[in-house]
Amino acid sequence: MPVEQKPLKVMVVDDSLSTRMLLRALLTQSRHRVVEAADGEAAITVFAEELPDMVIMDVNMPVMDGYEAAMEIKRRWPDRFIPIVFLTAESEEDSLVKCLDSGGDDILTKPFSAALLQAKIRAMRRILELSRSLEEYREGTEAELQLARHVFSTITQRMKEFIPGLGHWTQSAGHLPGDLILYDTAPSGQVYAMIADFTGHGLAAAVGAIPVADIFFALTKKDFALADIVVEINRKLRIIFPVGHFCAAAFISSDPATGHISVWNAGLPEILLLNSDREVTRRFPSAALALAIIDIDASDVVMETVETAFGHKLVAVTDGLTEVMNEQGETLGEEGLIESIRETAGKPLFEALQQNVIAFSQGTKPHDDISLLVLPINYSNEMDLWE
């Protein structure tokens, strides 16, 4: 059996009493509830009191005509879809265009038949139900986005420790980032950092970001070796991620006391080691599969190391940054990134590089999340640039 549809509340607006009576009889016969107004100004008052599901409104009325009333109703209730069917005796194209341009959703030409009226009502009901379904979906999506924003905000608040010279920037291509940057100092004094690019956005990324952040901070505080942290994060992501979801990531350890650094890159663009002249002295390309694809142990996490890198800085990015486009459709690319780094000479590296990337994009919306991490190897002579 077909499901019985809920009656609509319909507001009929016409200065002709006989027309209102006819419409009331036809609508009531179909079990719809009817409220009435005799002109456009009264219609606005009745609408505010009754909040009907749809409106059937004459065009030519005293005090305020149907065009003005429709525009005012749409203006006052912009967040509601309000189907408005105009009643008109005119059939000229200009008049019909004006009906639609002023906020009307359909037109009923006088004289009209009961069958045509009911067909218009059914059509408007379908659109109204679709609009309400979309609104429910939007509200549900917004609730998910709020949850994901809270997750990323909570993670960010855990990185409160000030590390002179360190800078990080993430710009989302959508409502929420799919990238994650974490850093912390271990009890031994080493600085651990990671930059990650999850497949998906919003809750899909948040599902991975929560355990990754928990493991990273917990094991860093216990002075675990960086390779062990990588293995544990990969193990957890293998459990929670479905097939096809993974996390490209890079892990860095830096010892400010000795200048020793270790880097493991799994799926991200080359990490660059820069000297004080902003020259690239070492590149760390991706040498492993992204996380959550295969099982790994500590022996699989082969770090690339530099024994002494005093006065150097590491620059790590996600591919969203190297794929930034300008208005001409040109991408920045990895060599473009290096050129942008050279152009920061004499300026604080992080801030100047961030501004160079923004300037290159010329306001073009990124198609992927952008992340940038600048990590100094030691803190001497960094404070002046940082300030």
C-alpha positions in Angstrom: 0.0 0.0 0.0 1.3 3.5 -0.8 2.2 5.6 2.2 -0.3 8.3 2.9 1.3 11.7 2.6 1.1 14.3 5.3 -1.2 17.2 4.4 0.5 20.5 3.6 -0.2 23.9 5.1 -0.9 26.2 2.1 -1.2 29.9 2.2 -3.6 31.3 -0.4 -3.0 35.0 -1.2 -5.5 36.8 -3.5 -7.6 40.0 -3.3 -10.5 38.1 -4.9 -12.7 36.4 -2.2 -14.2 34.0 -4.8 -10.7 32.9 -5.9 -9.7 32.2 -2.3 -12.9 30.3 -1.7 -12.4 28.2 -4.8 -8.8 27.4 -3.9 -9.7 26.6 -0.3 -12.4 24.2 -1.5 -10.0 22.4 -3.9 -7.2 22.2 -1.4 -9.3 21.2 1.5 -10.8 18.4 -0.6 -7.2 17.0 -0.8 -6.9 17.3 3.0 -4.5 20.3 2.9 -4.8 23.0 5.5 -5.4 26.5 4.2 -4.6 29.9 5.5 -5.5 33.1 3.7 -4.4 36.7 3.0 -6.1 39.3 0.9 -2.9 41.2 -0.3 0.8 41.0 -0.3 1.3 42.9 2.9 -1.1 40.8 4.8 0.6 37.7 3.4 3.8 38.6 5.1 2.1 38.9 8.4 0.2 35.6 8.0 3.3 33.9 6.8 5.2 34.9 10.0 2.4 33.6 12.2 1.6 30.4 10.3 4.9 29.4 8.6 3.1 27.5 5.8 4.7 24.8 3.7 3.9 26.6 0.4 2.3 29.7 -1.0 -0.2 30.2 -3.9 -0.2 33.9 -4.6 -1.9 36.2 -7.1 0.3 38.7 -9.0 -1.9 41.8 -9.1 -3.1 42.9 -5.7 -3.6 46.2 -3.9 -1.3 47.5 -1.1 1.6 45.1 -2.1 1.6 43.0 -5.3 2.7 39.4 -5.5 6.1 40.2 -6.8 7.0 42.4 -3.8 5.5 39.9 -1.4 7.4 37.0 -2.8 10.7 38.8 -2.7 10.1 39.9 0.9 9.2 36.4 2.0 12.3 34.9 0.4 14.4 37.7 2.0 13.0 37.3 5.5 13.3 33.5 5.5 16.4 32.8 3.4 17.2 29.5 5.2 13.8 27.8 4.3 12.8 26.6 0.9 9.4 28.1 0.4 7.6 27.0 -2.8 5.7 29.9 -4.3 3.2 29.3 -7.1 2.0 32.5 -8.8 -1.5 33.0 -10.0 -1.7 35.1 -13.1 -4.1 35.8 -16.0 -1.2 37.0 -18.2 0.6 34.7 -20.6 3.1 37.1 -22.1 6.7 35.9 -21.8 7.9 39.0 -19.9 5.2 38.6 -17.3 6.1 34.9 -16.8 9.8 35.8 -16.5 9.1 38.4 -13.9 7.2 35.8 -11.8 10.2 33.5 -11.7 12.7 36.3 -11.2 10.9 37.6 -8.2 11.1 34.3 -6.4 8.3 32.2 -7.8 8.9 28.5 -8.3 6.0 27.8 -10.7 3.1 29.6 -12.4 -0.7 28.7 -12.5 -2.5 30.6 -15.3 -6.1 31.7 -14.7 -8.5 30.1 -15.4 -7.1 26.9 -14.0 -8.4 23.4 -13.6 -8.5 21.3 -10.4 -6.4 18.7 -12.1 -3.7 21.2 -13.0 -3.7 22.7 -9.5 -3.3 19.2 -7.9 -0.4 18.5 -10.3 1.3 21.7 -9.3 0.9 20.8 -5.7 2.4 17.4 -6.2 5.3 18.8 -8.1 6.0 21.4 -5.4 5.7 18.7 -2.7 8.4 16.6 -4.4 10.7 19.6 -4.5 9.9 20.5 -0.9 10.6 17.0 0.4 13.9 16.9 -1.6 14.8 20.2 0.0 14.1 19.0 3.5 16.0 15.8 2.9 19.0 17.9 1.7 18.7 20.1 4.8 18.7 17.1 7.1 21.8 15.8 5.3 23.4 19.2 5.6 22.7 19.4 9.3 24.1 15.9 9.8 27.2 16.7 7.8 27.7 19.9 9.7 27.5 17.9 13.0 30.2 15.6 11.6 32.3 18.6 10.6 32.0 20.2 14.0 33.2 16.9 15.6 36.1 16.6 13.2 37.1 20.3 13.9 37.0 19.6 17.6 39.3 16.6 17.1 41.9 18.6 15.1 41.6 21.5 17.6 42.2 19.2 20.5 45.3 17.7 18.8 46.7 21.1 18.0 46.3 22.3 21.6 48.6 19.4 22.7 51.5 21.1 20.8 52.0 23.9 23.3 55.8 23.6 23.7 57.6 26.5 22.2 60.5 25.4 19.9 62.3 28.5 18.6 62.4 28.7 14.8 59.9 25.9 14.2 56.9 26.9 12.0 54.0 24.9 10.7 51.1 25.7 8.4 48.2 23.7 7.1 45.6 25.0 4.7 42.6 22.8 4.0 41.2 22.5 0.5 37.8 21.8 1.9 36.0 22.2 5.2 38.6 20.2 7.1 42.2 19.2 6.6 43.4 15.7 5.7 46.9 16.7 6.7 48.4 16.6 10.2 51.6 18.0 11.7 52.8 16.9 15.1 55.9 17.8 17.1 57.1 17.3 20.7 60.3 17.1 22.7 61.4 13.8 24.3 62.9 13.6 27.8 66.3 13.1 26.2 66.0 16.5 24.6 65.4 15.3 21.0 62.8 16.9 19.0 60.4 14.5 17.2 58.2 15.8 14.4 55.9 14.2 11.8 53.9 15.5 8.9 51.2 13.3 7.5 48.7 13.3 4.5 45.7 11.0 5.1 43.5 9.8 2.3 40.1 11.5 2.7 39.0 14.5 4.6 36.8 15.4 7.6 35.9 12.4 9.7 37.9 10.1 7.5 41.1 11.9 8.4 40.0 12.5 12.0 39.6 8.7 12.5 43.3 8.3 11.7 44.5 11.5 13.3 43.2 10.6 16.8 45.2 7.4 17.3 48.2 8.8 15.4 48.4 11.8 17.8 47.8 9.6 20.9 50.6 7.2 20.0 53.0 10.0 18.9 52.7 12.0 22.0 52.6 9.1 24.4 55.7 7.3 23.0 57.7 10.5 22.6 57.2 11.3 26.2 58.5 7.9 27.1 61.6 8.4 24.9 60.8 5.6 22.5 63.0 5.3 19.4 61.5 7.0 16.4 61.4 3.8 14.5 59.3 2.1 17.2 56.9 5.0 17.1 56.5 4.6 13.3 55.9 0.9 13.7 53.2 1.4 16.4 51.4 4.1 14.3 51.5 1.8 11.3 50.1 -1.1 13.3 47.2 1.0 14.6 46.3 2.4 11.2 46.4 -1.1 9.7 43.7 -2.1 12.2 41.4 0.8 11.8 41.8 1.8 8.1 39.8 -0.1 5.5 41.6 -1.3 2.3 42.4 1.7 0.1 43.0 4.1 3.0 46.5 5.0 3.9 48.7 7.8 5.3 51.7 9.2 3.5 54.0 10.5 6.3 57.5 11.6 7.2 59.1 11.4 10.6 62.0 13.5 11.8 64.2 13.4 14.9 66.6 16.3 15.7 69.1 16.5 18.5 69.7 20.2 19.2 72.7 19.3 21.3 74.6 17.3 18.7 73.1 18.5 15.5 72.3 14.9 14.6 69.1 14.3 12.5 67.3 11.3 11.3 64.6 11.3 8.6 62.2 8.6 7.3 60.0 9.6 4.4 57.1 7.3 3.4 55.2 8.8 0.4 55.8 12.6 0.8 57.7 14.9 -1.5 61.5 15.2 -0.8 62.4 16.7 2.6 65.0 19.4 2.2 68.0 20.2 4.5 69.0 23.8 4.1 72.1 25.7 5.3 72.1 29.2 6.5 72.4 30.5 2.9 69.1 28.7 2.0 71.0 26.2 -0.2 69.8 22.6 -0.3 72.6 20.5 1.1 70.7 17.2 1.4 67.5 15.7 0.0 65.4 13.0 1.7 63.2 11.4 -0.9 60.4 8.9 -0.2 62.0 5.5 0.3 59.0 3.5 1.7 55.4 2.8 1.2 52.8 5.0 2.9 51.6 3.8 6.3 48.7 1.3 6.7 49.5 -0.5 3.4 51.7 -3.3 4.7 52.9 -4.6 8.1 56.3 -3.4 9.1 58.7 -3.8 12.0 61.6 -1.7 13.2 64.1 -3.2 10.8 61.9 -1.9 7.9 62.2 1.7 9.2 65.7 2.6 7.8 66.4 6.2 8.8 68.6 8.5 6.7 70.9 10.4 9.0 73.1 13.4 9.1 75.6 13.4 11.9 76.1 17.2 12.3 73.7 19.8 10.8 74.2 22.8 13.1 72.7 26.0 11.7 70.6 24.0 9.2 66.8 23.7 8.9 64.6 21.0 7.5 61.7 21.8 5.2 58.9 19.2 4.8 55.7 19.6 2.8 52.8 17.5 1.6 52.1 17.2 -2.1 49.3 19.7 -1.9 52.0 22.4 -1.6 54.1 21.3 -4.5 50.9 20.9 -6.6 49.6 24.5 -5.8 48.5 26.1 -9.1 48.5 29.7 -10.2 45.8 31.4 -12.4 47.7 30.2 -15.5 47.4 26.6 -14.4 51.1 26.2 -13.7 52.1 24.1 -10.6 54.7 25.2 -8.2 56.5 21.8 -8.3 59.5 20.7 -6.2 61.9 22.8 -8.1 59.6 25.8 -7.7 59.6 25.1 -4.0 63.4 25.3 -4.0 63.3 28.5 -5.9 60.8 29.9 -3.4 63.2 29.0 -0.6 66.1 30.8 -2.3 63.9 33.9 -2.5 63.6 33.9 1.3 67.2 34.8 1.8 67.6 37.5 4.5 64.1 36.9 5.9 62.6 34.5 8.5 62.4 31.2 6.5 59.0 30.0 7.6 57.0 33.2 7.3 58.7 34.2 4.0 58.2 30.8 2.4 54.6 30.7 3.4 54.0 34.1 1.8 55.8 33.0 -1.4 53.5 30.0 -1.8 50.4 32.2 -1.2 51.7 34.8 -3.7 52.4 32.1 -6.3 48.8 30.7 -6.0 47.4 34.2 -6.8 44.3 33.4 -4.7 43.5 30.2 -6.6 41.7 27.7 -4.4 43.9 24.6 -3.7 42.6 21.3 -4.9 44.5 19.4 -2.1 45.4 20.3 1.5 48.6 22.3 1.9 51.1 21.6 4.7 54.5 23.1 5.5 56.8 22.3 8.4 60.1 24.2 9.0 62.3 22.6 11.7 65.5 24.2 12.9 68.2 21.7 13.9 69.6 23.8 16.7 68.4 26.9 18.4 71.5 29.1 18.3 71.0 32.3 16.3 67.4 31.3 15.6 65.7 33.7 18.0 66.5 36.9 16.0 65.0 35.5 12.9 62.0 34.1 14.8 61.2 37.4 16.4 
